Amino acid sequence: MNNTVINVPSGKLASEDAASKLRKKLAKDLSDGKPVEISTSGSVTGETGEQKNLKISPGKLASQWYQREPQRLEAEKAAMKNFFPEFTLNTMDDGRYYWHGTLNPGIIPDGWAWEVAAVYNHNHPMPVMGGSVRVFLLNPGVEDVIKALGWQPHHLLRCQQDGLYLCTTRSEDMSSGTQYETSAVQTLSWAVKWLTALELVMTGDLSREKFDNPVGV
């Protein structure tokens, strides 16, 4: 068997040491929000030989809300453990957190349950129409509901990325001057109210007109 010989170029370790120092400096500059110089090709290392002609303005990249405010996340966890202990916290591919579990208003017999996901917006708890925590029906899904009813309930909003979700926050709650913030517990409690009304429509105890009123039930 032939022995493989690995030739280590002279100065290799020194070069890696310099690169390591550069990476650490860049990491620190980014963490501190300091300007970073880039070349016309987008390089930040200065090793391409191109003239650096642009500085990235000071500032920090947008982060997830739970990274900016870890104490808020802990408060959300504590509240969910208290009110919806069966729900589990998960992470989507794009970094958003969401709670997954089932809700059972108990109107329809035989233990009918709704599998739902309560998804935090990237900018939670920024006041937005529909709330910064969005509840999506997973099983049965919104399309199943629309098919069963033969019409689409008014209180639904569409997210281009995720599809239809329950509108649990009215536009007047988002009016200027209010200090309205959404929480997962609050949003899920409104989702229970929405599902309760929906089940009452299904059993014939609540009219479509009352349920579908833009003012809400």
N, CA, C and O of each residue as an XYZ file, in Angstrom:
868
protein
N       0.851     -1.190      0.000
C       0.000      0.000      0.000
C       0.880      1.230      0.000
O       1.812      1.332      0.798
N       0.595      2.156     -0.882
C       1.370      3.389     -0.946
C       0.954      4.316      0.195
O      -0.229      4.452      0.505
N       1.938      4.940      0.803
C       1.668      5.907      1.852
C       1.365      7.262      1.230
O       2.097      7.721      0.353
N       0.319      7.887      1.667
C      -0.039      9.204      1.165
C       0.721     10.250      1.951
O       0.709     10.251      3.182
N       1.377     11.132      1.233
C       2.156     12.190      1.877
C       1.397     13.501      1.746
O       1.029     13.903      0.642
N       1.166     14.158      2.856
C       0.480     15.452      2.855
C       1.513     16.538      3.040
O       2.204     16.581      4.058
N       1.619     17.406      2.070
C       2.559     18.523      2.159
C       1.850     19.746      2.734
O       0.845     20.201      2.189
N       2.368     20.264      3.815
C       1.806     21.464      4.430
C       2.606     22.664      3.947
O       3.793     22.767      4.255
N       1.988     23.576      3.197
C       2.715     24.753      2.707
C       3.255     25.567      3.858
O       2.633     25.676      4.915
N       4.435     26.141      3.632
C       5.032     26.965      4.672
C       4.143     28.176      4.936
O       3.561     28.748      4.015
N       4.048     28.551      6.192
C       3.255     29.725      6.562
C       1.779     29.449      6.686
O       0.997     30.376      6.897
N       1.369     28.191      6.560
C      -0.048     27.855      6.598
C      -0.663     28.190      7.952
O      -1.732     28.798      8.023
N       0.009     27.794      9.013
C      -0.536     28.030     10.337
C      -0.617     29.517     10.633
O      -1.589     29.972     11.236
N       0.356     30.260     10.234
C       0.358     31.698     10.457
C      -0.776     32.361      9.705
O      -1.409     33.293     10.201
N      -1.033     31.856      8.471
C      -2.116     32.406      7.663
C      -3.462     32.146      8.324
O      -4.313     33.033      8.381
N      -3.655     30.913      8.830
C      -4.908     30.587      9.481
C      -5.094     31.417     10.735
O      -6.216     31.792     11.078
N      -3.984     31.708     11.429
C      -4.063     32.510     12.638
C      -4.520     33.926     12.300
O      -5.317     34.516     13.030
N      -4.020     34.466     11.204
C      -4.411     35.806     10.773
C      -5.875     35.833     10.359
O      -6.599     36.783     10.657
N      -6.304     34.777      9.669
C      -7.701     34.693      9.250
C      -8.616     34.590     10.464
O      -9.695     35.183     10.490
N      -8.180     33.840     11.462
C      -8.971     33.693     12.670
C      -9.145     35.024     13.380
O     -10.227     35.344     13.873
N      -8.047     35.809     13.427
C      -8.121     37.129     14.056
C      -9.069     38.050     13.296
O      -9.812     38.831     13.891
N      -9.029     37.940     11.949
C      -9.906     38.773     11.127
C     -11.367     38.404     11.374
O     -12.225     39.276     11.502
N     -11.637     37.100     11.438
C     -13.005     36.664     11.677
C     -13.513     37.145     13.032
O     -14.658     37.580     13.157
N     -12.656     37.062     14.040
C     -13.045     37.516     15.374
C     -13.320     39.018     15.387
O     -14.251     39.486     16.042
N     -12.482     39.775     14.640
C     -12.681     41.223     14.575
C     -14.003     41.548     13.883
O     -14.755     42.409     14.341
N     -14.283     40.853     12.773
C     -15.527     41.093     12.049
C     -16.737     40.730     12.915
O     -17.741     41.443     12.924
N     -16.627     39.619     13.637
C     -17.719     39.202     14.510
C     -17.974     40.241     15.594
O     -19.122     40.547     15.917
N     -16.888     40.783     16.155
C     -17.031     41.792     17.206
C     -17.622     43.077     16.642
O     -18.487     43.697     17.261
N     -17.145     43.475     15.454
C     -17.664     44.698     14.836
C     -19.159     44.572     14.555
O     -19.918     45.517     14.771
N     -19.584     43.385     14.066
C     -21.004     43.178     13.798
C     -21.807     43.205     15.092
O     -22.884     43.799     15.153
N     -21.272     42.554     16.128
C     -21.970     42.507     17.408
C     -22.106     43.888     18.025
O     -23.107     44.198     18.671
N     -21.082     44.717     17.815
C     -21.090     46.071     18.389
C     -21.794     47.083     17.501
O     -21.949     48.244     17.881
N     -22.220     46.652     16.322
C     -22.906     47.565     15.422
C     -21.981     48.563     14.750
O     -22.423     49.637     14.341
N     -20.705     48.225     14.629
C     -19.739     49.137     14.022
C     -19.780     49.026     12.492
O     -20.236     48.018     11.953
N     -19.296     50.075     11.790
C     -19.251     50.011     10.320
C     -18.313     48.910      9.846
O     -17.289     48.641     10.473
N     -18.668     48.280      8.743
C     -17.836     47.242      8.124
C     -17.602     47.630      6.679
O     -18.548     47.938      5.954
N     -16.322     47.618      6.249
C     -15.995     47.993      4.873
C     -16.139     46.792      3.946
O     -15.754     45.676      4.296
N     -16.689     47.028      2.776
C     -16.836     45.957      1.789
C     -16.292     46.415      0.455
O     -16.266     47.609      0.158
N     -15.855     45.455     -0.349
C     -15.343     45.762     -1.681
C     -16.478     45.718     -2.689
O     -17.620     45.420     -2.338
N     -16.162     46.013     -3.935
C     -17.189     46.030     -4.978
C     -17.763     44.634     -5.240
O     -18.842     44.512     -5.819
N     -17.056     43.588     -4.823
C     -17.562     42.219     -5.002
C     -18.338     41.737     -3.789
O     -18.888     40.636     -3.797
N     -18.383     42.568     -2.735
C     -19.079     42.182     -1.520
C     -18.175     41.556     -0.483
O     -18.655     41.129      0.567
N     -16.876     41.486     -0.744
C     -15.943     40.896      0.207
C     -15.702     41.840      1.385
O     -15.637     43.058      1.219
N     -15.570     41.254      2.576
C     -15.278     42.051      3.769
C     -13.906     41.712      4.349
O     -13.516     42.250      5.385
N     -13.170     40.813      3.675
C     -11.888     40.358      4.227
C     -10.708     41.186      3.774
O      -9.659     41.169      4.418
N     -10.858     41.916      2.670
C      -9.748     42.705      2.152
C      -8.710     41.884      1.446
O      -7.611     42.369      1.178
N      -9.045     40.614      1.129
C      -8.064     39.725      0.525
C      -8.221     39.602     -0.989
O      -7.458     38.880     -1.631
N      -9.202     40.298     -1.564
C      -9.431     40.166     -3.002
C      -8.604     41.145     -3.815
O      -8.519     41.029     -5.037
N      -7.999     42.106     -3.142
C      -7.204     43.096     -3.859
C      -8.026     44.218     -4.449
O      -7.483     45.154     -5.037
N      -9.370     44.125     -4.290
C     -10.232     45.164     -4.814
C     -10.285     46.338     -3.849
O     -10.114     46.184     -2.640
N     -10.519     47.487     -4.405
C     -10.598     48.677     -3.589
C     -11.878     48.657     -2.758
O     -12.961     48.392     -3.279
N     -11.750     48.933     -1.492
C     -12.922     49.028     -0.642
C     -13.538     50.398     -0.839
O     -12.898     51.418     -0.582
N     -14.754     50.423     -1.283
C     -15.366     51.710     -1.606
C     -16.703     51.933     -0.934
O     -17.425     52.864     -1.292
N     -17.050     51.092      0.041
C     -18.330     51.261      0.689
C     -18.235     50.789      2.126
O     -17.586     49.790      2.436
N     -18.898     51.535      2.991
C     -18.986     51.144      4.391
C     -20.432     50.831      4.735
O     -21.341     51.607      4.442
N     -20.626     49.669      5.366
C     -21.954     49.332      5.853
C     -22.254     50.224      7.040
O     -21.470     50.292      7.986
N     -23.372     50.900      6.995
C     -23.721     51.839      8.052
C     -23.816     51.145      9.401
O     -24.159     49.965      9.470
N     -23.510     51.877     10.487
C     -23.640     51.284     11.818
C     -25.075     50.848     12.077
O     -26.018     51.430     11.541
N     -25.227     49.843     12.881
C     -26.551     49.322     13.184
C     -26.478     47.821     13.340
O     -25.420     47.222     13.150
N     -27.574     47.225     13.677
C     -27.614     45.784     13.881
C     -28.671     45.149     13.007
O     -29.706     45.754     12.726
N     -28.404     43.914     12.574
C     -29.373     43.177     11.781
C     -30.597     42.848     12.631
O     -30.503     42.669     13.845
N     -31.744     42.774     11.965
C     -32.964     42.418     12.679
C     -32.845     41.010     13.236
O     -32.330     40.113     12.568
N     -33.315     40.818     14.440
C     -33.263     39.500     15.074
C     -34.678     39.090     15.475
O     -35.614     39.886     15.407
N     -34.813     37.846     15.890
C     -36.101     37.384     16.362
C     -36.434     38.067     17.694
O     -35.542     38.418     18.465
N     -37.717     38.245     17.944
C     -38.141     38.950     19.160
C     -37.641     38.264     20.423
O     -37.311     38.936     21.401
N     -37.581     36.926     20.417
C     -37.173     36.215     21.619
C     -35.673     36.328     21.880
O     -35.210     36.058     22.988
N     -34.912     36.730     20.854
C     -33.491     37.001     21.058
C     -33.285     38.400     21.638
O     -32.385     38.628     22.446
N     -34.145     39.334     21.207
C     -34.061     40.693     21.722
C     -34.611     40.798     23.138
O     -34.106     41.562     23.961
N     -35.658     40.016     23.408
C     -36.336     40.108     24.699
C     -36.539     38.719     25.298
O     -37.661     38.213     25.321
N     -35.478     38.106     25.777
C     -35.610     36.756     26.344
C     -36.561     36.703     27.534
O     -37.186     35.672     27.783
N     -36.676     37.813     28.274
C     -37.580     37.832     29.425
C     -39.034     37.744     28.982
O     -39.867     37.195     29.703
N     -39.348     38.280     27.802
C     -40.713     38.175     27.289
C     -41.025     36.716     26.927
O     -42.129     36.228     27.169
N     -40.052     36.041     26.353
C     -40.238     34.633     26.018
C     -40.520     33.815     27.275
O     -41.406     32.961     27.275
N     -39.776     34.070     28.335
C     -39.991     33.324     29.577
C     -41.374     33.597     30.142
O     -42.010     32.700     30.696
N     -41.845     34.841     30.004
C     -43.189     35.179     30.471
C     -44.244     34.451     29.637
O     -45.254     33.989     30.169
N     -44.002     34.352     28.311
C     -44.928     33.633     27.440
C     -44.970     32.155     27.816
O     -46.043     31.555     27.870
N     -43.813     31.575     28.074
C     -43.747     30.164     28.456
C     -44.509     29.910     29.753
O     -45.261     28.942     29.866
N     -44.304     30.792     30.728
C     -44.953     30.620     32.027
C     -46.473     30.718     31.888
O     -47.210     29.935     32.488
N     -46.932     31.682     31.097
C     -48.370     31.867     30.913
C     -48.988     30.665     30.186
O     -50.066     30.198     30.552
N     -48.299     30.175     29.160
C     -48.810     29.024     28.419
C     -48.832     27.775     29.298
O     -49.760     26.972     29.207
N     -47.834     27.608     30.132
C     -47.791     26.451     31.032
C     -48.967     26.481     31.986
O     -49.486     25.438     32.381
N     -49.385     27.686     32.354
C     -50.478     27.849     33.302
C     -51.847     27.625     32.657
O     -52.711     26.962     33.232
N     -52.039     28.186     31.455
C     -53.360     28.170     30.829
C     -53.536     27.099     29.746
O     -54.631     26.563     29.574
N     -52.464     26.792     29.020
C     -52.536     25.778     27.960
C     -51.351     24.824     28.109
O     -50.476     24.798     27.243
N     -51.304     24.042     29.183
C     -50.119     23.231     29.495
C     -49.819     22.127     28.495
O     -48.691     21.639     28.440
N     -50.816     21.720     27.695
C     -50.596     20.636     26.743
C     -49.928     21.116     25.457
O     -49.493     20.298     24.647
N     -49.843     22.424     25.261
C     -49.227     22.953     24.044
C     -47.707     22.891     24.147
O     -47.141     23.051     25.229
N     -47.053     22.657     23.008
C     -45.591     22.594     22.966
C     -45.040     23.718     22.098
O     -45.661     24.112     21.111
N     -43.881     24.227     22.469
C     -43.231     25.310     21.730
C     -42.283     24.714     20.702
O     -41.469     23.850     21.026
N     -42.390     25.180     19.453
C     -41.588     24.655     18.354
C     -41.024     25.803     17.532
O     -41.403     26.959     17.717
N     -40.105     25.470     16.611
C     -39.477     26.472     15.762
C     -39.702     26.148     14.294
O     -39.494     25.013     13.865
N     -40.129     27.147     13.521
C     -40.297     26.974     12.087
C     -38.950     27.124     11.386
O     -37.971     27.559     11.992
N     -38.910     26.762     10.107
C     -37.656     26.808      9.354
C     -37.076     28.211      9.283
O     -35.859     28.376      9.199
N     -37.942     29.229      9.315
C     -37.454     30.607      9.213
C     -37.163     31.238     10.572
O     -36.916     32.440     10.664
N     -37.193     30.427     11.622
C     -36.831     30.926     12.951
C     -37.996     31.352     13.814
O     -37.806     31.625     14.999
N     -39.201     31.420     13.262
C     -40.350     31.828     14.071
C     -40.724     30.731     15.068
O     -40.674     29.541     14.755
N     -41.093     31.151     16.256
C     -41.594     30.223     17.258
C     -43.096     30.038     17.062
O     -43.790     30.945     16.602
N     -43.590     28.849     17.417
C     -45.027     28.634     17.410
C     -45.406     27.587     18.453
O     -44.636     26.681     18.772
N     -46.624     27.747     18.969
C     -47.184     26.780     19.901
C     -48.080     25.823     19.144
O     -48.861     26.245     18.292
N     -47.977     24.541     19.446
C     -48.758     23.520     18.752
C     -49.549     22.711     19.768
O     -49.017     22.261     20.783
N     -50.836     22.538     19.468
C     -51.664     21.756     20.366
C     -53.082     21.657     19.846
O     -53.340     21.962     18.682
N     -54.001     21.236     20.692
C     -55.399     21.087     20.292
C     -56.309     21.889     21.220
O     -56.026     22.064     22.405
N     -57.408     22.371     20.644
C     -58.438     23.095     21.387
C     -59.755     22.337     21.224
O     -60.089     21.882     20.130
N     -60.488     22.209     22.309
C     -61.755     21.478     22.271
C     -62.820     22.282     22.997
O     -62.976     22.136     24.210
N     -63.569     23.140     22.276
C     -64.608     23.951     22.923
C     -65.693     23.110     23.584
O     -66.331     23.571     24.530
N     -65.916     21.887     23.109
C     -66.871     20.988     23.748
C     -68.303     21.147     23.287
O     -69.208     20.565     23.886
N     -68.537     21.927     22.227
C     -69.891     22.110     21.715
C     -70.340     20.888     20.920
O     -71.442     20.375     21.115
N     -69.473     20.431     20.026
C     -69.778     19.255     19.217
C     -69.456     18.007     20.025
O     -68.375     17.915     20.606
N     -70.379     17.039     20.073
C     -70.152     15.849     20.899
C     -68.997     14.975     20.418
O     -68.417     15.200     19.355
N     -68.687     13.985     21.225
C     -67.667     12.976     20.910
C     -66.248     13.542     20.908
O     -65.374     13.031     20.209
N     -66.021     14.598     21.693
C     -64.662     15.081     21.897
C     -63.988     15.665     20.679
O     -62.785     15.486     20.485
N     -64.753     16.364     19.853
C     -64.190     17.017     18.673
C     -63.058     17.947     19.101
O     -63.248     18.770     19.997
N     -61.896     17.834     18.482
C     -60.750     18.679     18.821
C     -60.194     19.337     17.566
O     -60.226     18.767     16.475
N     -59.691     20.536     17.746
C     -59.077     21.292     16.654
C     -57.568     21.363     16.880
O     -57.111     21.897     17.890
N     -56.804     20.826     15.940
C     -55.347     20.951     16.004
C     -54.963     22.305     15.435
O     -55.318     22.631     14.302
N     -54.240     23.094     16.218
C     -53.921     24.456     15.806
C     -52.440     24.762     16.038
O     -51.747     24.060     16.774
N     -51.980     25.829     15.388
C     -50.645     26.374     15.617
C     -50.790     27.868     15.847
O     -51.428     28.563     15.057
N     -50.200     28.360     16.925
C     -50.178     29.790     17.220
C     -48.776     30.298     16.916
O     -47.839     30.040     17.671
N     -48.635     31.028     15.799
C     -47.323     31.397     15.261
C     -47.003     32.851     15.587
O     -47.790     33.750     15.291
N     -45.848     33.073     16.196
C     -45.404     34.435     16.485
C     -44.871     35.101     15.218
O     -44.144     34.476     14.446
N     -45.232     36.366     15.004
C     -44.589     37.152     13.953
C     -43.134     37.406     14.315
O     -42.747     37.335     15.481
N     -42.328     37.705     13.291
C     -40.926     38.049     13.546
C     -40.824     39.245     14.485
O     -39.935     39.301     15.335
N     -41.745     40.210     14.327
C     -41.651     41.457     15.083
C     -42.578     41.486     16.294
O     -42.893     42.562     16.802
N     -43.020     40.322     16.763
C     -43.834     40.250     17.978
C     -43.169     41.068     19.081
O     -41.951     40.969     19.233
N     -43.907     41.885     19.873
C     -45.359     42.027     19.931
C     -45.874     43.284     19.221
O     -46.791     43.931     19.727
N     -45.317     43.640     18.082
C     -45.739     44.823     17.355
C     -47.242     44.768     17.060
O     -47.719     43.790     16.485
N     -47.998     45.817     17.449
C     -49.448     45.819     17.177
C     -49.732     45.822     15.678
O     -49.324     46.745     14.974
N     -50.417     44.816     15.194
C     -50.797     44.714     13.784
C     -52.205     44.154     13.698
O     -52.679     43.488     14.619
N     -52.864     44.428     12.590
C     -54.191     43.886     12.362
C     -54.144     42.363     12.415
O     -53.327     41.741     11.736
N     -55.012     41.765     13.216
C     -55.008     40.318     13.352
C     -54.125     39.819     14.469
O     -54.186     38.644     14.832
N     -53.290     40.711     15.030
C     -52.426     40.320     16.134
C     -51.070     39.824     15.679
O     -50.922     39.372     14.543
N     -50.080     39.903     16.553
C     -48.721     39.459     16.211
C     -48.497     37.988     16.536
O     -47.392     37.475     16.357
N     -49.542     37.301     17.013
C     -49.545     35.847     17.131
C     -50.730     35.359     16.307
O     -51.869     35.743     16.572
N     -50.474     34.527     15.322
C     -51.505     34.108     14.385
C     -51.871     32.646     14.598
O     -51.000     31.780     14.687
N     -53.170     32.384     14.678
C     -53.642     31.017     14.886
C     -54.073     30.413     13.555
O     -54.936     30.948     12.858
N     -53.457     29.295     13.223
C     -53.775     28.562     11.998
C     -54.446     27.242     12.366
O     -53.989     26.528     13.259
N     -55.529     26.931     11.671
C     -56.192     25.642     11.845
C     -55.443     24.598     11.025
O     -55.263     24.761      9.819
N     -55.012     23.535     11.677
C     -54.251     22.495     11.002
C     -55.114     21.287     10.646
O     -55.068     20.787      9.521
N     -55.899     20.825     11.616
C     -56.749     19.653     11.383
C     -57.935     19.677     12.358
O     -57.752     19.496     13.561
N     -59.156     19.902     11.834
C     -59.496     20.246     10.448
C     -58.894     21.594     10.058
O     -58.680     22.455     10.912
N     -58.626     21.772      8.774
C     -58.054     23.014      8.290
C     -59.129     24.008      7.873
O     -60.317     23.685      7.848
N     -58.696     25.216      7.548
C     -59.631     26.257      7.124
C     -60.408     25.829      5.891
O     -61.611     26.073      5.795
N     -59.725     25.192      4.946
C     -60.411     24.757      3.723
C     -61.493     23.725      4.039
O     -62.536     23.699      3.385
N     -61.249     22.872      5.042
C     -62.258     21.908      5.461
C     -63.484     22.629      6.026
O     -64.624     22.240      5.773
N     -63.221     23.694      6.800
C     -64.309     24.475      7.380
C     -65.139     25.133      6.287
O     -66.369     25.066      6.301
N     -64.454     25.772      5.336
C     -65.145     26.465      4.247
C     -65.978     25.478      3.436
O     -67.105     25.780      3.043
N     -65.419     24.304      3.192
C     -66.143     23.286      2.423
C     -67.379     22.815      3.174
O     -68.436     22.632      2.572
N     -67.257     22.616      4.480
C     -68.381     22.134      5.280
C     -69.485     23.174      5.366
O     -70.669     22.843      5.304
N     -69.086     24.447      5.509
C     -70.070     25.520      5.631
C     -70.695     25.890      4.286
O     -71.877     26.225      4.204
N     -69.870     25.819      3.229
C     -70.314     26.274      1.924
C     -70.078     27.754      1.716
O     -70.513     28.329      0.718
N     -69.384     28.370      2.664
C     -69.045     29.792      2.565
C     -67.826     30.062      3.455
O     -67.532     29.290      4.368
N     -67.128     31.153      3.183
C     -65.923     31.487      3.939
C     -66.256     32.474      5.054
O     -66.774     33.557      4.784
N     -65.964     32.114      6.301
C     -66.222     33.036      7.406
C     -65.504     34.372      7.219
O     -64.413     34.450      6.655
N     -66.161     35.410      7.714
C     -65.609     36.761      7.546
C     -64.299     36.943      8.299
O     -63.383     37.606      7.813
N     -64.212     36.355      9.485
C     -63.085     36.640     10.371
C     -61.857     35.786     10.050
O     -61.358     35.041     10.894
N     -61.398     35.912      8.835
C     -60.181     35.233      8.395
C     -59.302     36.241      7.669
O     -59.799     37.101      6.941
N     -58.009     36.131      7.868
C     -57.051     36.956      7.148
C     -56.093     36.033      6.405
O     -55.924     34.871      6.776
N     -55.476     36.553      5.366
C     -54.552     35.739      4.583
C     -53.131     36.260      4.704
O     -52.864     37.447      4.520
N     -52.235     35.351      5.014
C     -50.802     35.633      5.006
C     -50.236     34.990      3.744
O     -50.431     33.798      3.504
N     -49.538     35.783      2.943
C     -49.026     35.265      1.673
C     -48.119     34.062      1.878
O     -48.080     33.154      1.047
N     -47.395     34.062      2.978
C     -46.447     32.977      3.244
C     -47.123     31.721      3.807
O     -46.751     30.601      3.456
N     -48.121     31.916      4.687
C     -48.674     30.786      5.431
C     -50.126     30.459      5.121
O     -50.605     29.390      5.496
N     -50.829     31.347      4.451
C     -52.228     31.071      4.137
C     -53.196     31.737      5.095
O     -52.844     32.710      5.761
N     -54.429     31.212      5.168
C     -55.492     31.806      5.977
C     -55.294     31.512      7.464
O     -54.897     30.413      7.849
N     -55.582     32.525      8.292
C     -55.518     32.356      9.736
C     -56.667     33.125     10.382
O     -57.297     33.966      9.742
N     -56.933     32.833     11.652
C     -58.042     33.456     12.360
C     -57.698     34.894     12.714
O     -56.608     35.169     13.216
N     -58.622     35.813     12.456
C     -58.429     37.204     12.857
C     -58.922     37.340     14.283
O     -60.129     37.365     14.524
N     -58.003     37.428     15.228
C     -58.374     37.490     16.638
C     -58.244     38.888     17.224
O     -58.483     39.083     18.416
N     -57.864     39.876     16.391
C     -57.717     41.249     16.861
C     -58.402     42.194     15.891
O     -58.103     42.177     14.697
N     -59.309     43.011     16.382
C     -60.044     43.927     15.533
C     -59.199     45.144     15.173
O     -58.244     45.481     15.873
N     -59.564     45.799     14.069
C     -58.810     46.973     13.617
C     -58.880     48.103     14.627
O     -57.913     48.848     14.784
N     -60.033     48.251     15.330
C     -60.153     49.336     16.305
C     -59.242     49.133     17.510
O     -58.877     50.092     18.189
N     -58.874     47.866     17.775
C     -57.929     47.611     18.857
C     -56.526     48.066     18.486
O     -55.675     48.262     19.353
N     -56.293     48.231     17.183
C     -54.982     48.633     16.705
C     -54.892     50.133     16.450
O     -53.896     50.613     15.909
N     -55.928     50.874     16.839
C     -55.968     52.311     16.566
C     -54.854     53.027     17.304
O     -54.355     52.549     18.323
N     -54.474     54.177     16.777
C     -53.362     54.934     17.365
C     -53.696     55.330     18.793
O     -54.841     55.629     19.130
N     -52.666     55.323     19.616
C     -52.833     55.723     21.000
C     -53.045     54.575     21.954
O     -52.929     54.759     23.165
N     -53.355     53.384     21.446
C     -53.545     52.236     22.324
C     -52.216     51.535     22.565
O     -51.327     51.549     21.714
N     -52.096     50.932     23.717
C     -50.889     50.179     24.065
C     -51.214     48.693     24.016
O     -51.065     47.976     25.005
N     -51.658     48.247     22.855
C     -52.143     46.872     22.718
C     -50.990     45.954     22.347
O     -50.259     46.214     21.391
N     -50.831     44.873     23.113
C     -49.832     43.863     22.805
C     -50.488     42.492     22.836
O     -51.356     42.216     23.664
N     -50.059     41.652     21.928
C     -50.629     40.315     21.809
C     -49.774     39.310     22.557
O     -48.550     39.437     22.597
N     -50.412     38.314     23.149
C     -49.702     37.188     23.750
C     -50.302     35.903     23.204
O     -51.413     35.909     22.674
N     -49.581     34.817     23.331
C     -50.079     33.535     22.842
C     -51.330     33.111     23.605
O     -52.283     32.615     23.005
N     -51.333     33.304     24.926
C     -52.495     32.932     25.735
C     -53.722     33.718     25.309
O     -54.801     33.156     25.123
N     -53.546     35.012     25.158
C     -54.664     35.862     24.747
C     -55.197     35.452     23.381
O     -56.408     35.346     23.185
N     -54.289     35.223     22.438
C     -54.700     34.853     21.085
C     -55.411     33.511     21.068
O     -56.421     33.360     20.381
N     -54.907     32.539     21.806
C     -55.546     31.225     21.840
C     -56.906     31.277     22.528
O     -57.816     30.534     22.161
N     -57.047     32.151     23.524
C     -58.348     32.275     24.180
C     -59.376     32.847     23.210
O     -60.534     32.429     23.217
N     -58.961     33.808     22.369
C     -59.860     34.345     21.351
C     -60.128     33.293     20.274
O     -61.216     33.261     19.699
N     -59.160     32.446     20.002
C     -59.374     31.365     19.039
C     -60.423     30.385     19.559
O     -61.230     29.874     18.782
N     -60.418     30.118     20.871
C     -61.428     29.252     21.466
C     -62.813     29.874     21.291
O     -63.784     29.179     20.992
N     -62.890     31.203     21.483
C     -64.167     31.889     21.294
C     -64.627     31.761     19.843
O     -65.803     31.504     19.582
N     -63.706     31.939     18.907
C     -64.033     31.832     17.477
C     -64.524     30.423     17.155
O     -65.527     30.252     16.461
N     -63.820     29.425     17.655
C     -64.196     28.031     17.383
C     -65.506     27.662     18.067
O     -66.283     26.868     17.536
N     -65.755     28.236     19.248
C     -67.025     28.001     19.931
C     -68.188     28.515     19.086
O     -69.196     27.832     18.905
N     -68.022     29.750     18.569
C     -69.063     30.319     17.713
C     -69.241     29.488     16.450
O     -70.366     29.263     16.003
N     -68.137     29.033     15.878
C     -68.203     28.221     14.670
C     -68.951     26.915     14.929
O     -69.797     26.512     14.131
N     -68.643     26.263     16.035
C     -69.322     25.009     16.358
C     -70.812     25.242     16.613
O     -71.635     24.392     16.273
N     -71.164     26.380     17.206
C     -72.574     26.701     17.424
C     -73.301     26.921     16.097
O     -74.484     26.608     15.965
N     -72.574     27.462     15.119
C     -73.148     27.585     13.771
C     -73.377     26.195     13.195
O     -74.412     25.931     12.583
N     -72.404     25.307     13.396
C     -72.510     23.955     12.861
C     -73.665     23.180     13.479
O     -74.288     22.352     12.814
N     -73.955     23.447     14.761
C     -75.051     22.748     15.419
C     -76.391     23.436     15.186
O     -77.436     22.920     15.581
N     -76.359     24.607     14.542
C     -77.595     25.328     14.257
C     -78.062     26.238     15.367
O     -79.162     26.786     15.289
N     -77.246     26.417     16.413
C     -77.647     27.249     17.550
C     -77.243     28.712     17.398
O     -77.666     29.553     18.192
N     -76.440     29.023     16.405
C     -76.030     30.402     16.130
C     -76.155     30.633     14.636
O     -75.733     29.800     13.834
N     -76.731     31.759     14.266
C     -76.945     32.030     12.850
C     -75.654     32.431     12.164
O     -74.730     32.952     12.788
N     -75.612     32.176     10.859
C     -74.469     32.604     10.061
C     -74.315     34.105     10.129
O     -73.200     34.620     10.215
N     -75.447     34.817     10.088
C     -75.413     36.279     10.085
C     -74.768     36.818     11.361
O     -73.973     37.757     11.318
N     -75.117     36.216     12.484
C     -74.542     36.664     13.759
C     -73.058     36.338     13.821
O     -72.248     37.165     14.242
N     -72.707     35.130     13.400
C     -71.303     34.711     13.441
C     -70.455     35.521     12.471
O     -69.320     35.881     12.782
N     -71.008     35.807     11.291
C     -70.242     36.438     10.232
C     -70.307     37.962     10.285
O     -69.827     38.637      9.373
N     -70.888     38.496     11.332
C     -70.975     39.943     11.491
C     -69.572     40.537     11.612
O     -68.784     40.071     12.434
N     -69.240     41.561     10.806
C     -67.896     42.162     10.888
C     -67.548     42.704     12.265
O     -66.372     42.801     12.616
N     -68.572     43.063     13.056
C     -68.324     43.585     14.395
C     -67.848     42.478     15.318
O     -67.167     42.731     16.313
N     -68.214     41.246     14.978
C     -67.770     40.120     15.799
C     -68.876     39.604     16.701
O     -69.960     40.183     16.768
N     -68.589     38.509     17.397
C     -69.571     37.904     18.310
C     -69.083     38.042     19.739
O     -69.760     37.599     20.667
